[in-house]
Amino acid sequence: MKHDRAMERRQFLKGALGAASVVALAGCDNLMQSSWFPSILNKTEKLTERVQRAVTPTNALAKEYGDADISSVFPANGNSDPGTEDYAEHVAKNFSEWAVEVGGLAQAPRSWSLAALKELPSRTQITRHDCVEGWSAIGKWTGIPLGDLMRKVQPLPNAKFAVFHCADVDEDGMPYYESMALSDCYHPQTILAYELNGTPLDIPHGAPIRLRFERQLGYKQAKYVRRIELVETLSGIGGGKGGYWEDQGYEWYAGI
């Protein structure tokens, strides 16, 4: 019976998760440009998030693998180099002056240098990265549990989201950013990673610090993280959809 119920829940989630993307991929440009249809898709996405959170325990872990499962090649998703003068200067100094600031709606906002972050208790996890482009790869990530930093800065009661501001920009100079629900920052597998497969992150994979949000798709794994801002609403940040890719039409909640 438990197996049957699990199968039913998986089928329901597949239907809910696919509803918005099927319509979008079908090329319904007229509908997408209408005044009413995008709001329906938005409501569908919110329903998907509520349903998946309802049937998945808050701290349920993404599957972890063994060393023998690590992929021989781990492609770099998104930008492979921020390409800015500021970032190039940090590379030239081996990121010795890189710092990650955590602030916004926090009682004790602060920043940590890369060296200071590496002195904090770390977590290592071997997980699968699933990209919307259709590929997957397994890698070993080491970093700082984000929840530990949250407990140090003490989010205010009205803080609802964490926004990750990154060092890279697109060809139009628009900065990359990403966000997650504040509650997801405390998930045991949500880390700020500084190593991949036992070596410091290289530039294509997000050096020196990137987010690993293991129960979400690849585009949620922000690279080149500089600042984490705790906010009550995502409105007014970037395009207001919660992330650079979300502003381009991707779903904000990309749970798998």
C-alpha positions as CSV (number, residue, x, y, z in Angstrom):
1,M,0.0,0.0,0.0
2,K,2.8,2.4,0.8
3,H,4.3,1.8,-2.6
4,D,1.0,2.4,-4.3
5,R,0.5,5.7,-2.5
6,A,4.1,6.8,-3.4
7,M,3.4,6.0,-7.0
8,E,0.2,8.0,-7.0
9,R,1.9,11.0,-5.5
10,R,4.7,10.8,-8.0
11,Q,2.2,10.7,-10.9
12,F,0.3,13.7,-9.4
13,L,3.5,15.7,-9.1
14,K,4.5,14.9,-12.7
15,G,1.2,16.2,-13.9
16,A,1.4,19.4,-11.8
17,L,5.0,20.0,-12.6
18,G,4.4,19.6,-16.4
19,A,1.3,21.8,-16.7
20,A,3.0,25.1,-17.1
21,S,6.0,24.0,-19.1
22,V,4.0,22.0,-21.6
23,V,2.0,25.1,-22.5
24,A,5.0,27.3,-22.6
25,L,7.0,24.9,-24.8
26,A,4.1,24.5,-27.2
27,G,4.8,28.0,-28.5
28,C,1.6,29.6,-27.4
29,D,3.0,33.1,-27.8
30,N,-0.4,34.8,-28.1
31,L,-1.5,33.3,-24.8
32,M,1.7,34.2,-23.1
33,Q,1.3,37.8,-24.2
34,S,-2.2,38.1,-23.0
35,S,-3.2,39.9,-19.8
36,W,-4.7,36.8,-18.1
37,F,-2.8,33.7,-19.1
38,P,0.6,34.4,-17.4
39,S,-1.3,34.8,-14.1
40,I,-2.8,31.3,-14.5
41,L,0.7,29.8,-15.1
42,N,1.9,31.7,-12.0
43,K,-0.9,30.2,-9.9
44,T,-0.1,26.7,-11.3
45,E,3.5,27.1,-10.3
46,K,2.6,28.1,-6.8
47,L,0.2,25.1,-6.6
48,T,3.0,22.8,-7.7
49,E,5.3,24.2,-5.0
50,R,2.6,23.8,-2.3
51,V,1.8,20.2,-3.4
52,Q,5.4,19.1,-3.5
53,R,6.3,20.6,-0.2
54,A,3.2,19.0,1.3
55,V,4.2,15.5,0.2
56,T,8.0,15.8,0.7
57,P,9.4,16.1,4.3
58,T,11.1,19.4,4.9
59,N,14.5,17.9,5.4
60,A,14.2,15.0,2.9
61,L,17.6,14.6,1.4
62,A,18.5,14.4,-2.3
63,K,20.1,11.0,-3.1
64,E,23.8,10.9,-2.2
65,Y,26.3,8.7,-4.1
66,G,29.7,7.1,-3.5
67,D,33.1,8.1,-4.9
68,A,32.9,5.4,-7.6
69,D,29.8,7.2,-9.0
70,I,31.5,10.6,-9.6
71,S,31.3,11.6,-13.2
72,S,34.6,11.7,-15.1
73,V,33.4,15.0,-16.7
74,F,31.2,17.5,-14.9
75,P,30.1,20.2,-17.4
76,A,29.9,23.8,-16.4
77,N,26.4,25.2,-16.5
78,G,25.6,28.8,-17.3
79,N,28.4,31.3,-17.6
80,S,32.0,30.0,-17.6
81,D,33.6,33.3,-16.6
82,P,32.0,36.5,-15.2
83,G,34.3,38.4,-17.6
84,T,34.4,41.6,-15.5
85,E,37.5,43.6,-14.5
86,D,36.6,43.3,-10.9
87,Y,36.4,39.5,-11.1
88,A,39.7,39.3,-13.0
89,E,41.4,41.3,-10.2
90,H,40.1,38.7,-7.7
91,V,41.4,35.9,-9.9
92,A,44.8,37.6,-10.1
93,K,44.9,37.7,-6.3
94,N,43.8,34.1,-6.0
95,F,40.5,35.3,-4.3
96,S,42.4,36.4,-1.2
97,E,40.1,39.5,-0.9
98,W,36.9,37.7,-1.8
99,A,34.1,38.1,0.8
100,V,30.5,36.9,1.1
101,E,28.2,39.4,2.8
102,V,25.0,38.2,4.5
103,G,22.6,41.0,5.4
104,G,19.3,42.6,4.6
105,L,16.6,41.6,7.2
106,A,19.0,40.3,9.8
107,Q,19.8,41.2,13.4
108,A,23.5,40.6,13.0
109,P,24.5,41.1,9.4
110,R,28.2,40.3,8.6
111,S,30.6,39.2,6.0
112,W,33.1,36.4,5.8
113,S,36.3,36.3,3.8
114,L,36.9,33.2,1.7
115,A,39.6,32.1,4.2
116,A,37.2,32.6,7.2
117,L,34.5,30.6,5.4
118,K,36.9,27.7,5.0
119,E,37.6,27.7,8.7
120,L,34.0,27.0,9.5
121,P,32.7,23.4,9.9
122,S,32.1,22.0,6.4
123,R,29.9,19.4,4.8
124,T,30.8,17.1,1.9
125,Q,28.1,15.5,-0.3
126,I,28.2,13.6,-3.5
127,T,25.1,14.5,-5.5
128,R,23.6,14.6,-9.0
129,H,23.3,17.9,-10.8
130,D,20.3,17.9,-13.2
131,C,20.4,20.6,-15.9
132,V,17.3,21.8,-17.9
133,E,19.4,21.4,-21.0
134,G,19.0,17.6,-20.6
135,W,22.3,16.4,-19.0
136,S,23.2,15.2,-15.5
137,A,26.5,14.7,-13.7
138,I,27.5,13.5,-10.3
139,G,30.1,15.5,-8.3
140,K,31.5,15.7,-4.8
141,W,30.9,19.2,-3.2
142,T,32.4,20.6,-0.1
143,G,31.3,23.8,1.6
144,I,29.6,25.5,4.5
145,P,26.1,24.6,5.5
146,L,24.1,27.8,4.7
147,G,21.9,27.2,7.7
148,D,25.0,27.8,10.0
149,L,25.5,31.3,8.5
150,M,21.8,32.0,8.9
151,R,21.9,31.2,12.5
152,K,24.8,33.5,13.0
153,V,23.1,36.5,11.3
154,Q,19.7,35.8,12.9
155,P,17.1,36.6,10.2
156,L,14.3,39.0,11.3
157,P,10.8,37.6,11.7
158,N,9.7,39.3,8.4
159,A,12.5,37.7,6.3
160,K,11.0,35.3,3.9
161,F,13.5,34.9,1.1
162,A,17.3,34.7,0.6
163,V,18.6,36.5,-2.6
164,F,22.0,35.5,-3.9
165,H,23.8,38.3,-5.8
166,C,26.5,37.1,-8.1
167,A,29.6,38.5,-9.7
168,D,28.7,37.6,-13.3
169,V,26.6,39.7,-15.8
170,D,25.0,38.9,-19.1
171,E,25.9,40.5,-22.5
172,D,23.6,43.4,-21.7
173,G,25.3,44.0,-18.3
174,M,22.4,42.6,-16.3
175,P,23.7,41.0,-13.1
176,Y,22.9,37.4,-12.3
177,Y,20.9,36.6,-9.1
178,E,18.9,33.8,-7.6
179,S,16.7,33.2,-4.6
180,M,15.2,30.6,-2.4
181,A,12.7,30.5,0.5
182,L,14.5,31.3,3.7
183,S,13.4,27.9,5.1
184,D,15.4,26.1,2.4
185,C,18.5,27.8,3.6
186,Y,18.4,25.5,6.6
187,H,18.2,22.3,4.6
188,P,21.2,20.1,5.5
189,Q,22.3,19.8,1.9
190,T,22.1,23.5,1.1
191,I,25.7,24.7,1.2
192,L,28.0,27.4,-0.1
193,A,30.5,25.2,-1.9
194,Y,34.2,26.0,-2.4
195,E,35.4,22.6,-3.6
196,L,34.4,20.2,-6.4
197,N,35.8,16.7,-6.3
198,G,38.4,17.6,-3.7
199,T,39.9,20.6,-5.4
200,P,39.0,24.3,-5.1
201,L,36.3,25.4,-7.6
202,D,37.7,26.5,-10.9
203,I,36.3,29.5,-12.7
204,P,33.9,27.7,-15.0
205,H,32.3,26.0,-12.0
206,G,31.8,29.1,-10.0
207,A,35.0,30.0,-8.2
208,P,35.4,30.7,-5.4
209,I,31.9,30.2,-3.9
210,R,28.7,28.8,-5.4
211,L,25.4,27.7,-4.1
212,R,24.5,24.0,-4.0
213,F,20.7,23.7,-3.5
214,E,20.5,20.0,-4.1
215,R,16.7,19.4,-4.4
216,Q,16.5,22.0,-7.2
217,L,17.4,22.0,-10.9
218,G,20.8,23.3,-12.1
219,Y,19.8,26.9,-12.9
220,K,19.1,27.5,-9.2
221,Q,22.7,26.7,-8.3
222,A,24.0,30.3,-8.3
223,K,27.7,30.7,-9.1
224,Y,30.2,33.4,-8.1
225,V,28.2,34.4,-5.0
226,R,29.1,37.7,-3.5
227,R,26.2,38.8,-1.3
228,I,23.1,37.1,0.3
229,E,20.3,39.5,1.0
230,L,17.4,38.5,3.3
231,V,14.1,40.1,2.1
232,E,10.4,39.9,2.8
233,T,9.4,40.0,-0.9
234,L,11.1,39.4,-4.2
235,S,9.3,42.3,-5.8
236,G,11.7,45.1,-7.0
237,I,14.7,42.8,-7.1
238,G,16.0,42.3,-10.7
239,G,13.0,41.6,-12.8
240,G,10.9,40.7,-9.8
241,K,10.6,37.0,-10.6
242,G,13.2,35.8,-8.1
243,G,16.2,35.1,-10.4
244,Y,17.9,35.9,-13.6
245,W,16.5,32.8,-15.4
246,E,13.1,33.2,-13.8
247,D,13.0,36.7,-15.3
248,Q,13.5,34.9,-18.7
249,G,10.5,32.6,-18.1
250,Y,11.9,29.8,-16.0
251,E,9.9,28.6,-13.0
252,W,11.0,30.0,-9.6
253,Y,10.3,26.7,-7.8
254,A,12.4,24.0,-9.6
255,G,12.1,21.2,-7.1
256,I,12.9,17.7,-8.2
